[in-house]
Amino acid sequence: MPVPEGYILGVGDELIVDVWGRSSMSYQLKVASNGCVNIPIAGPVNVLGLTVKEASNRIEAKLKTIYSDLGSGTSISVKMGSLKTITVNVMGEVFAPGTYTVSSVASLFNVLYLCGGPNQNGSFRNVQLLRGGKLVATLDVYDYLLNYKTDVNVPLYSNDIVMVPTYQKRVAVGGEFKRIGYFEAKEGETVEDIIRYAGGFKPYAVTDHIGLLRVGKYGKEYKDVVDPSSVSVMNLFTATTALAEEGIAL
């Protein structure tokens, strides 16, 4: 995986330092348990908790003690080598809960993919990231996949817990929509949101005829939806349907 800008170095990470020009040398430096990389002859440099750019500045300053012409005839470059691994615990309503060992640049979505994702009862809209017993982030898979919000896909740290709770609202969509099946709804969302998650209507759908079937207090209740943006999704089994041009409900 590519290392994101701002990646924080930790124990087990490796830095590759190339020196070229009047002098030529290459170093493979691994961050030791004390947070330092040890440069032969020059000595140790503490890089724990630094970005690659910050570590590069420190290493360059240290190398000037053995390369006097560094910056005027001799140059260096610092890049990432092998990356440390971290362990992440996945709990809740997923297909394969357990402990996973992943790359330190793995994200919340990467781990969710590895465990098979939410199961039949799991929430796609409220995947929780716990760190030190506190909730630090939530992932809405719909935002990530349908709304293209990459900022909801956060990086992970060792011993993080990914928790997938049960879903709260679920909607069954059938008929002349591009996608049919079950969709999860959040508080405050409307039929219009569900239609968007379903990809909208097929070309031959009668878009002004949308039916809503709910399980109400006295049984199933049917109503026509005139304005989808004004009809909230209830916390019960709900089905929206669109008729085809022939007038046949599917």
N, C-alpha and C positions, 0 to 999 in steps of 0.2 A: 504494500500500500504506500502511496506517496505520503511523505511527512508534512503535515499542515504547518503553515506559518504560525509561529508561537508555540510549537511543540516544546514541552518542558523535559529536560534531560533527567533521567533517573538511573538508579543502580542497575547495571546490566546493559545499558545502551552502549553502542560503539561509535566512535568518531574516527573518520579517516582523514588524516592531515597530509597533504601533498606539498612538498617544497620544491620549487624549480627556479631556474635562472643560473646564477653563478654557483649556487649550491643545489644539490638534488638529493631528496630523501622522501621517504613515505613512511608514515606512522599509522598503525592501527591501535587505537587507544580505547580501552573499555573502562567505563565508569565503575570503580571499585566500591565496596561496601562503605568506605569512608567518604564517598562522594567525589573522589579525585580521579583524574587520569594521570598516569605516570609517564612523562616524556623522558626517554633515555638521555642522560647527561644533564638535561635542563631541570628535571625534578617534577614533583607533583603539582597539579593545578586543580583547584576545586571548581567543579562545573555543575554540581548538583543543584537543581532548581532553576537553571539558566536555560534560555533559548539557545539554539544553535548559533545564532548571530552573536549573542552575548558571550558564549563559550569561545567562539572564534576570536573575539577581541582579547580575551584573557590568554588564550593559547599563543596568539601572536606576540603579546607583550612578553610572555615567558620565553618564547623562541628567540627573541632579540638578544637574550643573554648568551646564546651560542651562535647566532647568525647576525653578525654586526651590520651586514649590508642588507638586512631585511627591510624591504620598502624602497631600496635604491639599488636594484640589480638582482635581488632575490625576492620571490613572491611566495605566498602560501594560499591554500584553499582548504576549507574545512567542510566536510559533508558527513551525513549520517551513514553509518554502516548497518550492521544488524541491530534490531530493536529489542528491547526488553519485552518480556511477556507479563501479563497480569492475569489474575483469576477473578472471575465475576460469577456471582451466584444468581441463578434465575429461578424465581418462585411463582406460584400462583397458577392461573388457568392457561398453561402452555402445553404443547404436545410433549416436550421433553425437558422437564425441569431438572436442575442440577447445577454443578459447578463447571464452568468452562474456562479453559486457558486460551487466551487470545493475544494478539499483538497489542502493544500499548497504544497504537493509533486506531484501534477498533472503536466503533461508535455504538451507540445504543441500538441503532437499527441493525447493525451487523450481528450483534448478539441475539437480537430478536429473531433474525433469520436462522441462526444456527440452531436455536431451540425449537424450530418448526413453527414459531408464531403462536398467536392465541388459539386455543382450542374452541370447541363449540360454545363454550360458556364464557370465553375470554373477551375482554374489551380491546378493541383496536383504537379507541379514542382516549384512553387514560392509562397508558403504559407508564409506570412510575419508576423513577431512579432514586434509590435510597443510598445515602452515604453517611456513615457515622450515626445511623439511627434517625437521620433527618431526610425529608423529601427535598431533593435539590432540583429536580426537573421532571417534566412529564412529556411523553411523546404521543402526539395524535397522528397515527399512521395515515389518516385521510389527508391531513395537512401536508404531510411529507410526499405522498404519492399523487394526490389529486390537485393540491393547491401549490405544490412545488416550494414549500417553505423548508429550506434546508437547515435553517437555524434551530429547528426543533430536534435535530439529530445531534445530540451532544456527545463529547468525548467521555471516555470512562477511565476510572482509576481502580487500582487493585483493591479487592474486597468490596467493591460496589455490589449492591443488590438490585436486580431488575425484577419488579413485581408487576404481574398482570392480574388485576382484579376481574370480577365478573362484570359483564355488560349490564347497563341500566335500561336502555331502550333499544328495541330492535324493530325494524320495519321490513315487511315482505313486499317486494315490488314485482309486478307481473304485467303482461300485456305488451303494448307497442312502445317499449323503451329499449334503448340500445343495450343496456345491461339489466338483466333481471336477477332476482335473488334477494338475499337478506342484506340490509344495511343497518349500521348502528347510528343512532341519533343522540345528540347531546342536548342538554337542557336549553330551551329557547329556540331550537331549530324548527323549521317549518317544512311543509310539503314541498315547497320550492327548493329547499336545500336537498331533500331526498331525490328530487327529479334531477338535480345537478349531479349528485353522486351516481345516479343511474345513467349518466351520459346524455341525458335529454331524450327527446322523442325520435322514433324512426321517421323516415321521410313521409310515409303514408298514414301516420297517426292523426287522429282527430284530436288536436291539442286542446280544444275547448270542452272536451268531455273527459273529465278525470273523476273517477269514483274512489271513495274512501270507505273502507270497511273496518269498523272498530268493534272490539269486544267491550260493550258498555255494561252498565249496572244490571240491565235486564236482558242481556244477551247481545247478539251481534247487531250493530247499527250501521246503516249505509247512508251516505250523504254525497251529493255532488259537490265538487270543489270548484268554485267560480274563480277565486283569487288564491292561488297556492301560497303566496307569500303571507297570507293572513291566517292560515290554518296551522296551528302548532301541532307537533307530533306528540301524542300521548304516551304515557308509560305503560302501554298495553300493546298486544299484537295489532298491527295496523297494516292494511294492504292498500296500495294505490294501483289503479289500473287505468290504462288508456285504450280506447276502442280503435280498431283499424277502420279504414275508410268504408269497408263493407258493413260496418256496424256490428261486427261480431266481437263480443268480449272474450278475451283470452285469459 
